Amino acid sequence: MSDTDDPLARSSLRRGARLASLPLGFAGRATLGLGKRLGGSSAERVNAELQERAAQQLFKVLGELKGGAMKFGQTLSLFESVLPEDMAKPYREHLTRLQDSAPPMPTSRVHSVLVRELGSDWKRDLVELDPRPAAAASIGQVHRGVWRDGRAVAVKVQYPGADAALRSDLRQIGRMSKVIAPLAGGMDVKPLIDEMTERISEELDYTLEASHQQQAAEGFAGHPEFVVPPVLAATSRVMVSEWIEGRPLSTVRDDPVDQRNAIGLRYVRFLFAGPQLVGLLHADPHPGNFKVLPDGRLGVIDFGLVARMPDGLPSAMGRILRVAERGDAEQVHAQLKIEGFVGDDVDAHDLMEYLAPFVEPAAVEEFQFSRDWMREQFIRVRDIQGSGGVGMRLNLPPSYLLIHRVWLGGLAVLSQLGVRAAFGHVLEEFLPDYAGD
């Protein structure tokens, strides 16, 4: 069976029509809501009902389409903490389900992919395979199995047609970015789409992901805080790695405060430790990629999107952040200009406002992350962008694109979990030139 024979890739027109139903459905429910208010229902009740239905539709459409549609939904779920509180609850419930779940691929199709990628005798090595997926996401799904030596393994199988579906969906969502914005709480989704489009090829190649994961597994072997499962076999569309048993990081929000803070700190330590300890930045920080193991260590999966950093994080980051903490706006502007981030047309004080979400958590002994704080930062930056300030003219050099994504995404996750952590201490340990005077 060729990729174009698979329903995932078969009809870009049909997929486009489903995606177009999102803003159209939102507009239709708004009209229905107006009618209900005219009929005597309270505005608060009607608004809650509309948001709940919008969230249900968003999950249903993005989840069933998989491909770029679901990938967009997973990325959007990372930043649900910036939504207004009246929107946040329904979207939190439905969007976060996209972090590790989707309607599964039939078993017969899974077996077809395994035959094509591993050969007709694939059962010689993979002696058991659970027909039910343990997780089904945007590009592929994961099954639990048993390797020939008795080890429990995770078998990651890419959906046939994922490539075509990803590209088609992201083009369509990019064209619809302005009309989809109301479903995202007013967030500008175009930059997210642009970045995802640039990284498609990397995430689709499981041999590349396997090499990254194996490098991390060897580098973190025996580490007291982190576990990365080693890879046993890989092709471009199938990857087999050791199984790690744990609960999703997202469940930490219900843990006792001390335990939640400890795990949240471990999460952010991993994000910054990777470049220094193994030469890799794990660039997909959403909670579905992290599991809390029974012994308290943090298990990390999905290395489809990484940045190779053999020399660690750029030392300029540490120097500039330290100057920003001192409040020297002109010096920050001068340093960022040297690095190619800004020109003379950017106001130094607007720049400091824009950097505040990155500076504030590091400037105190311990910082309390919260949804309210994250929402305030989002509004602050959006206001700067709306006024034609730094947000319109800040240039991220290619080497910093994924660093920015990870840093901002990590802050969003810590805010979702409500973690209190010594963020500055993590930077002192892993960010070059930050601890120096």
C-alpha positions as CSV (number, residue, x, y, z in Angstrom):
1,M,0.0,0.0,0.0
2,S,1.4,3.4,-1.0
3,D,1.2,6.5,1.2
4,T,-1.3,8.1,-1.2
5,D,-3.6,5.1,-0.7
6,D,-3.9,5.9,3.0
7,P,-6.8,8.0,4.3
8,L,-4.4,10.2,6.2
9,A,-2.9,11.6,3.0
10,R,-5.6,10.8,0.4
11,S,-7.6,14.0,0.3
12,S,-6.1,17.4,1.1
13,L,-9.4,19.0,0.1
14,R,-11.3,16.9,2.6
15,R,-8.8,17.7,5.3
16,G,-8.8,21.3,4.4
17,A,-12.6,21.4,4.7
18,R,-12.5,19.8,8.2
19,L,-9.9,22.4,9.3
20,A,-12.1,25.2,7.8
21,S,-14.9,24.0,10.0
22,L,-13.1,25.2,13.1
23,P,-13.6,29.0,12.6
24,L,-16.9,28.5,10.8
25,G,-18.2,26.4,13.7
26,F,-17.0,29.0,16.2
27,A,-18.9,31.8,14.3
28,G,-22.0,29.6,14.2
29,R,-21.9,29.0,17.9
30,A,-21.5,32.7,18.6
31,T,-24.6,33.4,16.6
32,L,-26.5,30.7,18.5
33,G,-25.2,32.2,21.8
34,L,-26.6,35.6,20.8
35,G,-30.0,34.0,20.2
36,K,-29.9,32.3,23.6
37,R,-29.0,35.6,25.4
38,L,-31.9,37.3,23.6
39,G,-34.0,34.5,24.9
40,G,-33.1,35.2,28.5
41,S,-30.1,33.0,29.3
42,S,-27.3,34.7,31.2
43,A,-24.3,35.8,29.3
44,E,-22.0,33.9,31.7
45,R,-23.8,30.7,31.2
46,V,-24.0,31.0,27.4
47,N,-20.3,31.9,27.2
48,A,-19.3,28.9,29.2
49,E,-21.4,26.6,27.0
50,L,-19.9,28.1,23.8
51,Q,-16.3,27.7,25.1
52,E,-17.0,24.1,26.1
53,R,-18.4,23.3,22.6
54,A,-15.6,25.1,20.9
55,A,-13.0,23.1,22.9
56,Q,-14.8,19.8,22.1
57,Q,-14.8,20.6,18.4
58,L,-11.2,21.6,18.4
59,F,-10.1,18.3,20.0
60,K,-12.4,16.2,17.8
61,V,-11.2,17.8,14.5
62,L,-7.5,18.1,15.3
63,G,-7.3,14.7,17.0
64,E,-9.1,12.8,14.2
65,L,-7.1,14.4,11.4
66,K,-3.7,13.7,13.1
67,G,-0.9,15.0,10.9
68,G,-0.2,18.7,11.0
69,A,-3.6,19.5,12.5
70,M,-2.9,17.5,15.6
71,K,0.7,18.7,15.8
72,F,-0.7,22.2,15.8
73,G,-3.1,21.3,18.6
74,Q,-0.3,19.8,20.7
75,T,1.7,22.9,20.3
76,L,-1.3,25.1,21.2
77,S,-1.9,23.0,24.3
78,L,1.5,23.9,25.6
79,F,0.4,27.5,25.9
80,E,-3.1,27.1,27.2
81,S,-2.0,28.9,30.4
82,V,-2.1,32.2,28.5
83,L,-5.8,31.9,27.7
84,P,-8.3,34.0,29.7
85,E,-9.6,32.1,32.7
86,D,-13.1,31.8,31.3
87,M,-11.7,30.0,28.2
88,A,-8.9,28.1,30.0
89,K,-10.9,25.4,31.7
90,P,-12.6,23.8,28.7
91,Y,-9.5,24.1,26.5
92,R,-7.3,22.8,29.3
93,E,-9.4,19.6,29.5
94,H,-9.6,19.0,25.8
95,L,-6.4,20.4,24.4
96,T,-4.2,18.7,26.9
97,R,-5.6,15.4,25.8
98,L,-3.8,16.0,22.6
99,Q,-0.5,15.7,24.4
100,D,-0.5,12.0,24.3
101,S,-3.7,10.7,22.7
102,A,-5.5,10.4,19.4
103,P,-7.8,8.0,17.6
104,P,-5.6,5.0,16.9
105,M,-4.4,3.4,13.6
106,P,-5.9,0.0,12.9
107,T,-3.8,-3.0,13.9
108,S,-3.7,-4.3,10.3
109,R,-2.1,-1.1,9.1
110,V,0.4,-1.2,11.9
111,H,1.5,-4.7,10.8
112,S,1.7,-3.5,7.2
113,V,4.1,-0.8,8.2
114,L,6.2,-3.2,10.3
115,V,6.5,-5.6,7.4
116,R,7.5,-2.9,5.0
117,E,10.1,-1.4,7.4
118,L,11.4,-4.4,9.4
119,G,10.7,-7.2,7.0
120,S,8.3,-10.1,6.9
121,D,10.1,-11.8,9.8
122,W,9.7,-8.8,12.2
123,K,8.2,-11.1,14.8
124,R,11.6,-12.9,15.2
125,D,12.9,-9.8,17.1
126,L,9.6,-8.3,18.3
127,V,8.2,-11.4,19.9
128,E,5.1,-9.7,21.4
129,L,3.2,-6.6,20.3
130,D,0.2,-5.2,22.1
131,P,-2.4,-4.4,19.4
132,R,-3.7,-1.5,21.5
133,P,-1.6,1.6,21.2
134,A,-0.2,3.0,24.5
135,A,-0.2,6.4,22.9
136,A,-1.4,7.8,19.6
137,A,-0.1,11.2,18.5
138,S,0.3,13.4,15.5
139,I,2.9,11.6,13.4
140,G,2.7,8.1,14.8
141,Q,1.6,5.9,17.6
142,V,3.4,3.8,20.2
143,H,2.7,0.1,21.1
144,R,4.2,-1.8,24.0
145,G,6.0,-5.0,23.0
146,V,8.6,-7.5,24.1
147,W,12.0,-7.8,22.4
148,R,13.7,-11.1,21.8
149,D,15.8,-10.8,24.9
150,G,12.8,-10.3,27.1
151,R,13.0,-6.5,27.5
152,A,9.8,-4.5,27.4
153,V,10.0,-2.1,24.5
154,A,8.2,0.9,23.0
155,V,7.5,0.4,19.3
156,K,6.9,3.8,17.5
157,V,5.1,3.4,14.2
158,Q,4.7,6.3,11.8
159,Y,1.3,6.8,10.1
160,P,1.3,6.1,6.4
161,G,0.9,9.4,4.6
162,A,2.1,11.4,7.6
163,D,4.4,13.5,5.4
164,A,1.8,14.7,3.0
165,A,-0.8,15.3,5.7
166,L,1.7,17.3,7.8
167,R,2.6,19.6,5.0
168,S,-1.0,20.0,3.7
169,D,-2.4,20.8,7.2
170,L,0.2,23.3,8.1
171,R,-0.2,25.2,4.8
172,Q,-4.0,25.3,5.4
173,I,-3.6,26.4,9.1
174,G,-1.1,29.0,8.1
175,R,-3.6,30.5,5.6
176,M,-6.3,30.4,8.3
177,S,-4.1,31.8,11.2
178,K,-6.1,35.0,11.6
179,V,-9.5,33.4,11.7
180,I,-8.3,30.6,14.0
181,A,-6.9,33.2,16.5
182,P,-10.2,33.5,18.5
183,L,-10.0,29.8,19.2
184,A,-6.5,30.4,20.6
185,G,-7.4,33.2,22.9
186,G,-6.1,35.9,20.5
187,M,-2.6,34.2,20.3
188,D,-0.7,34.9,17.0
189,V,-0.4,31.3,15.7
190,K,1.5,32.2,12.5
191,P,5.0,32.1,14.1
192,L,4.2,28.6,15.6
193,I,3.1,27.3,12.2
194,D,6.1,28.8,10.4
195,E,8.5,27.1,12.9
196,M,6.7,23.7,12.7
197,T,6.8,23.8,8.9
198,E,10.6,24.4,8.9
199,R,11.1,21.3,11.1
200,I,8.9,18.8,9.4
201,S,11.6,16.7,7.7
202,E,13.5,16.3,11.0
203,E,10.5,15.0,12.9
204,L,9.5,12.6,10.1
205,D,12.8,10.7,9.9
206,Y,12.9,8.2,12.8
207,T,16.5,7.2,12.0
208,L,17.5,10.8,12.8
209,E,15.4,10.7,16.0
210,A,16.9,7.4,17.0
211,S,20.5,8.7,16.7
212,H,19.6,11.7,18.9
213,Q,17.8,9.5,21.5
214,Q,20.7,7.0,21.6
215,Q,23.2,9.9,22.1
216,A,21.1,11.2,25.0
217,A,20.6,7.7,26.4
218,E,24.4,7.1,26.5
219,G,25.1,10.5,27.8
220,F,22.6,10.3,30.7
221,A,23.2,6.6,31.5
222,G,23.3,6.2,35.3
223,H,22.2,9.8,35.9
224,P,20.5,10.2,39.3
225,E,17.7,12.5,37.9
226,F,17.1,11.6,34.2
227,V,16.4,8.5,32.2
228,V,16.4,8.3,28.4
229,P,15.5,4.9,27.0
230,P,18.2,3.4,24.6
231,V,17.2,2.5,21.0
232,L,17.3,-1.1,19.9
233,A,16.3,-0.7,16.2
234,A,15.2,2.0,13.8
235,T,14.2,2.7,10.2
236,S,12.8,5.9,8.7
237,R,9.3,5.0,10.0
238,V,9.7,2.6,12.8
239,M,11.7,2.9,16.0
240,V,12.1,0.4,18.9
241,S,13.4,1.6,22.2
242,E,13.3,0.3,25.8
243,W,10.0,0.9,27.6
244,I,10.0,3.2,30.6
245,E,7.1,3.0,33.0
246,G,5.9,6.2,34.6
247,R,3.0,8.7,34.8
248,P,2.7,11.8,32.6
249,L,4.3,15.0,33.9
250,S,0.9,16.7,33.6
251,T,-0.3,14.7,36.6
252,V,2.2,16.5,38.8
253,R,-0.2,19.4,39.2
254,D,-2.3,17.3,41.6
255,D,0.8,16.2,43.7
256,P,1.6,17.7,47.2
257,V,3.3,21.1,46.9
258,D,6.8,19.9,47.8
259,Q,6.7,17.0,45.5
260,R,5.3,19.1,42.6
261,N,8.1,21.7,43.1
262,A,10.8,19.0,43.1
263,I,9.6,17.4,39.9
264,G,9.1,20.8,38.2
265,L,12.6,21.7,39.1
266,R,13.9,18.4,37.7
267,Y,12.0,19.1,34.5
268,V,13.6,22.5,34.0
269,R,17.0,21.2,35.0
270,F,16.7,18.6,32.2
271,L,15.9,21.3,29.6
272,F,19.0,23.2,30.4
273,A,21.3,20.3,31.2
274,G,21.0,18.6,27.8
275,P,23.3,20.9,25.9
276,Q,26.0,20.8,28.5
277,L,25.9,17.1,29.4
278,V,25.1,15.4,26.1
279,G,25.4,18.2,23.5
280,L,21.7,18.1,22.6
281,L,18.8,20.5,23.4
282,H,15.5,18.6,23.6
283,A,13.3,21.0,21.7
284,D,9.8,19.7,22.4
285,P,9.1,20.6,26.0
286,H,5.4,19.7,26.2
287,P,4.5,17.4,29.2
288,G,3.5,14.4,27.0
289,N,7.3,13.8,26.4
290,F,8.1,13.5,30.1
291,K,7.2,10.7,32.5
292,V,7.7,10.6,36.3
293,L,9.2,7.2,37.1
294,P,8.2,5.4,40.3
295,D,11.7,6.2,41.9
296,G,11.2,9.9,41.2
297,R,13.5,10.2,38.2
298,L,12.3,12.0,35.1
299,G,12.0,9.8,32.0
300,V,12.3,11.6,28.7
301,I,11.0,10.4,25.3
302,D,10.5,11.7,21.8
303,F,13.7,13.2,20.4
304,G,12.2,14.0,17.0
305,L,13.0,17.7,17.4
306,V,16.4,18.6,18.9
307,A,19.2,21.1,18.4
308,R,22.7,19.8,18.2
309,M,24.8,21.9,20.6
310,P,28.2,20.2,21.0
311,D,29.6,23.3,22.7
312,G,26.5,23.8,25.0
313,L,24.3,26.9,25.1
314,P,25.6,30.1,23.7
315,S,27.6,32.1,26.3
316,A,26.1,35.3,25.1
317,M,22.8,34.3,26.6
318,G,24.2,34.2,30.1
319,R,26.0,37.5,29.8
320,I,22.9,39.3,28.4
321,L,20.5,37.8,30.9
322,R,22.8,38.9,33.8
323,V,22.9,42.5,32.5
324,A,19.1,42.5,32.0
325,E,18.7,41.5,35.7
326,R,20.6,44.6,36.7
327,G,18.1,46.7,34.7
328,D,20.7,48.2,32.3
329,A,18.4,48.6,29.2
330,E,21.0,50.4,27.1
331,Q,23.6,47.7,27.7
332,V,21.1,44.9,27.0
333,H,20.2,46.6,23.7
334,A,23.9,47.0,22.8
335,Q,24.7,43.4,23.5
336,L,21.7,42.1,21.6
337,K,22.6,44.3,18.7
338,I,26.1,42.7,18.6
339,E,24.4,39.2,18.5
340,G,22.2,40.3,15.6
341,F,18.9,40.3,17.5
342,V,17.9,43.9,17.1
343,G,18.8,47.1,15.2
344,D,18.8,50.8,16.2
345,D,15.1,51.0,15.5
346,V,14.2,49.0,18.6
347,D,13.5,50.9,21.8
348,A,15.7,49.8,24.7
349,H,12.9,50.0,27.3
350,D,10.4,48.1,25.1
351,L,13.1,45.5,24.8
352,M,13.4,45.1,28.5
353,E,9.6,44.7,28.7
354,Y,9.8,42.0,26.1
355,L,12.5,40.1,28.0
356,A,10.7,40.3,31.4
357,P,9.3,36.8,31.2
358,F,12.8,35.4,30.9
359,V,14.4,37.7,33.5
360,E,11.9,37.7,36.4
361,P,12.1,34.0,37.3
362,A,15.9,34.1,37.4
363,A,16.2,37.3,39.5
364,V,14.9,35.9,42.8
365,E,16.0,33.0,45.0
366,E,12.8,31.1,44.2
367,F,10.1,32.0,41.8
368,Q,6.4,31.1,41.9
369,F,5.2,30.2,38.4
370,S,1.4,30.5,37.9
371,R,-1.2,30.8,35.2
372,D,-1.9,34.4,36.3
373,W,1.8,35.3,35.9
374,M,2.1,33.6,32.5
375,R,-1.1,35.4,31.3
376,E,0.3,38.7,32.4
377,Q,3.5,38.1,30.4
378,F,1.5,37.2,27.4
379,I,-0.6,40.4,27.6
380,R,2.5,42.5,28.2
381,V,4.4,41.1,25.2
382,R,1.2,41.3,23.0
383,D,0.8,44.9,23.9
384,I,4.4,45.7,22.9
385,Q,3.9,43.9,19.6
386,G,0.6,45.6,19.0
387,S,2.2,49.1,19.5
388,G,4.7,48.4,16.7
389,G,7.5,47.8,19.2
390,V,10.2,45.2,19.6
391,G,7.9,42.3,18.8
392,M,7.7,43.5,15.2
393,R,11.5,43.7,14.7
394,L,13.2,41.2,17.0
395,N,15.3,38.8,14.8
396,L,16.1,35.4,16.2
397,P,19.3,34.0,14.6
398,P,18.8,30.4,13.4
399,S,20.9,29.1,16.3
400,Y,18.5,30.7,18.8
401,L,15.1,29.6,17.3
402,L,14.8,26.3,19.2
403,I,16.4,27.8,22.4
404,H,13.6,30.4,22.4
405,R,10.9,27.7,21.9
406,V,12.2,25.6,24.7
407,W,12.7,28.4,27.2
408,L,9.2,29.9,26.5
409,G,7.6,26.5,26.4
410,G,9.3,25.4,29.7
411,L,8.0,28.6,31.4
412,A,4.5,27.8,30.2
413,V,4.6,24.2,31.5
414,L,6.0,25.4,34.9
415,S,3.1,27.9,35.0
416,Q,0.5,25.2,34.2
417,L,1.9,23.0,37.0
418,G,2.1,25.9,39.5
419,V,5.7,25.2,40.4
420,R,7.9,27.2,42.8
421,A,11.5,26.7,41.9
422,A,15.0,28.1,42.2
423,F,15.2,28.9,38.4
424,G,18.2,31.1,38.8
425,H,20.2,28.3,40.3
426,V,19.6,26.1,37.3
427,L,20.9,28.9,35.0
428,E,24.0,29.3,37.2
429,E,24.7,25.6,36.8
430,F,24.0,25.1,33.1
431,L,24.0,28.5,31.3
432,P,27.5,29.6,30.3
433,D,28.7,33.0,31.6
434,Y,25.6,33.5,33.6
435,A,27.2,32.9,37.0
436,G,30.2,35.1,36.3
437,D,30.5,38.7,37.2
